[in-house]
Amino acid sequence: MIPAEIQQTKQRFGIIGNAPGLIRAITRALQIAPIDLAVLITGESGAGKEFFPQIIHANSSRKHGKYIAVNCGAIPEGTIDSELFGHEKGAFTGALSARKGYFEEADGGTIFLDEVGELPLTTQARLLRVLESGEFLKVGSSTVLKTNVRIVAATNLDMVKAVSEGKFREDLYYRLSTIHIEIPPLRERSEDILLLFRKFSTDFAERYRMPVIQLTEDARTVLLNYRWPGNVRQLKNITEQISIFETNRDVDGATLQNYLPQYNIEKLPARATSNEQEHSFFEKERKMLYKTLFEMQKELADLHAKVEELTREKIQGQTSYTQTPQPVPVAQSMALTPIVPSVPVHVPSAKRTAIEDTVGEIIPNEPEYIEEQPTTLEDTEKETIKKALLRNHGKRKKTAEELKISERTLYRKIKEYNLE
C-alpha cells in the first residue's frame, strides 16, 4: 500500500509508476526536502531525474523562493562562469553591461544544476566555495558577494569513476552527495512500462485527435523485453511515433519492433546500454563530419585540377605564339608530348610567374609544389575543424553550424585535438 503523501506527490508532478525503486526515491526526496542540505541525484539519461529537484523545492522552507534549473552541459565552457556567477561591465569582449548570475538570482531559493559532471574544473572550484561559505565572485570583479541558495545537482555519469580519473573534484563530490538519491532505469521498472505506454498513448490521442493505440499480447511482450537504453524519454518518443504513423490502432509485436532500434540485440539481459547509446550518438555525428570532410576534399582537388589545367593552357598558348609550328610525324609528336602528372599541384602565385616564363618546359613535380595533406581521418578532421575555427574567427557556434555538428561535439573535438 503506497502512502497517501506519495500518491499526492506523484499526481502533482505527473509521475507514473509503482516500482519499488521509484517509490523509494520519492520517499527519500520528501524526507530530505525540509533539511537544508545539498542533494545529488544520479541515474541514466531519460530516467526522470528532473522531477525530484522540484519535489524537494516544493516541500522545503524555500518553496516561496525562486527555483532555477540550469543545464550545465548545454552552456559553453567559456561562458559557464558568467552564466552561474554573473559578470561586470567590460569583463570580457561583449560584456556591455553588468549581469547577475543564476546564484545571485536564486538567492533565498533553490538552484538545480543538471549534468553537473560536465562542469569544468575551474568552475567546480567556484561551486565548492559557494557550498562551503555561500561566497562567490563575479567574472571581472574582486568584490565578494554572498548568496543563500540550496543546490540540488544531477548527473548521469559514474561520479566515483569521474573522481578517480581526475575529471571531477573529490571534495566537491563529497559536498554535493551529502544526500544521494538514485533514480532507477526503466528496465528495472518492468511493472511501470505498460502503465507509461497507456498514459503516453492517451495523451497523444487527445493531442492529435485520433483513437488510442492498443497493443496486442505479443506487442506487450516485446515492450517488456526491450531494455530501453533511453529510458522513459525513449518510451515517450516511440509512443508518439506510433500514434502518428500507424493507421491500424491495434499494434502487434512485428510492427512495434520496427520502432525499437536493435531490438534483438538490446533485449539481451547482460548488455549494458547507457554508454553504447552515447557512443552511437557520437558515432553518427562522426560519420556526418567525415562525409563533410570528404566532400570538401573533393572540391579542393577539383579546384587544384582546374588551376593546373588553366596554367598548362596558358603555357601552351605562349608556346604557340612565340614559335612557328613545324610539321612533325605522328609517331614523333606522340613521343614528344609532355606527360602532365594527374596529381593536383599547388602552384603559389610567385612560382606560377616563374613557370609561365619557362615556355615549353615540363612543370617539375617537386615536393615543395605539393600541398601536404593529412594522412589519417583524425588528421583530416583536426585540420578541417582548425580551418573552420579560423574562418569563423574562433566563434564556436558558427563553426559548429558550418560543420553541421552540435556545439557539444565541437567542444569535445577541440579538447581532444588541443585546439583551444
JOJOFEN-V187685 format. One record per residue. N is the residue number from 1. PSI is psi in whole degrees, 0 to 359 (999 if undefined). Layout:
# JOJOFEN-V187685
n-><N/N>
psi-><PSI/PSI>
This chain:
# JOJOFEN-V187685
n-><1/2/3/4/5/6/7/8/9/10/11/12/13/14/15/16/17/18/19/20/21/22/23/24/25/26/27/28/29/30/31/32/33/34/35/36/37/38/39/40/41/42/43/44/45/46/47/48/49/50/51/52/53/54/55/56/57/58/59/60/61/62/63/64/65/66/67/68/69/70/71/72/73/74/75/76/77/78/79/80/81/82/83/84/85/86/87/88/89/90/91/92/93/94/95/96/97/98/99/100/101/102/103/104/105/106/107/108/109/110/111/112/113/114/115/116/117/118/119/120/121/122/123/124/125/126/127/128/129/130/131/132/133/134/135/136/137/138/139/140/141/142/143/144/145/146/147/148/149/150/151/152/153/154/155/156/157/158/159/160/161/162/163/164/165/166/167/168/169/170/171/172/173/174/175/176/177/178/179/180/181/182/183/184/185/186/187/188/189/190/191/192/193/194/195/196/197/198/199/200/201/202/203/204/205/206/207/208/209/210/211/212/213/214/215/216/217/218/219/220/221/222/223/224/225/226/227/228/229/230/231/232/233/234/235/236/237/238/239/240/241/242/243/244/245/246/247/248/249/250/251/252/253/254/255/256/257/258/259/260/261/262/263/264/265/266/267/268/269/270/271/272/273/274/275/276/277/278/279/280/281/282/283/284/285/286/287/288/289/290/291/292/293/294/295/296/297/298/299/300/301/302/303/304/305/306/307/308/309/310/311/312/313/314/315/316/317/318/319/320/321/322/323/324/325/326/327/328/329/330/331/332/333/334/335/336/337/338/339/340/341/342/343/344/345/346/347/348/349/350/351/352/353/354/355/356/357/358/359/360/361/362/363/364/365/366/367/368/369/370/371/372/373/374/375/376/377/378/379/380/381/382/383/384/385/386/387/388/389/390/391/392/393/394/395/396/397/398/399/400/401/402/403/404/405/406/407/408/409/410/411/412/413/414/415/416/417/418/419/420>
psi-><122/130/152/325/319/320/319/320/316/317/320/319/7/35/128/131/152/16/143/320/321/315/321/320/319/317/315/320/319/325/320/353/314/345/119/70/159/149/138/125/125/156/163/159/133/5/347/30/334/343/329/324/325/320/315/314/316/338/16/175/350/11/339/354/182/147/116/125/129/125/99/331/344/355/128/147/326/343/0/321/320/320/318/319/354/175/161/162/131/10/331/171/125/351/80/344/163/152/139/144/176/325/327/321/326/12/124/357/214/138/128/116/94/147/47/336/347/356/139/157/324/321/326/323/319/319/322/321/321/317/322/320/352/14/150/164/137/155/126/10/152/7/125/128/156/147/149/88/155/130/124/121/155/150/154/8/159/99/326/319/319/322/316/331/1/14/346/137/132/317/323/322/315/329/320/325/29/317/128/130/125/124/122/145/163/328/342/5/52/327/346/348/312/324/314/318/315/319/313/318/324/316/316/328/320/320/317/4/60/164/156/140/136/142/138/173/317/331/321/323/317/316/320/332/338/146/348/68/334/3/214/324/318/318/319/316/319/321/320/319/314/318/327/315/335/119/326/116/354/105/128/178/319/319/318/322/333/338/356/107/131/49/314/337/314/337/353/131/335/4/127/131/345/313/326/324/317/319/319/321/312/328/322/317/325/317/321/320/317/320/317/319/314/321/319/321/319/316/321/318/320/321/316/317/322/317/317/317/316/320/317/318/323/320/315/325/318/324/314/333/323/342/143/121/138/147/131/136/153/312/319/322/324/323/329/354/120/140/119/126/143/350/129/130/129/119/105/158/320/317/332/322/318/322/319/328/339/83/131/1/156/135/121/143/66/150/327/343/343/125/128/129/149/145/343/167/322/319/318/316/315/314/321/317/319/315/322/322/319/316/327/17/38/3/111/328/314/324/316/321/320/319/352/44/166/155/323/319/321/317/320/321/323/318/318/321/7/51/23/999>
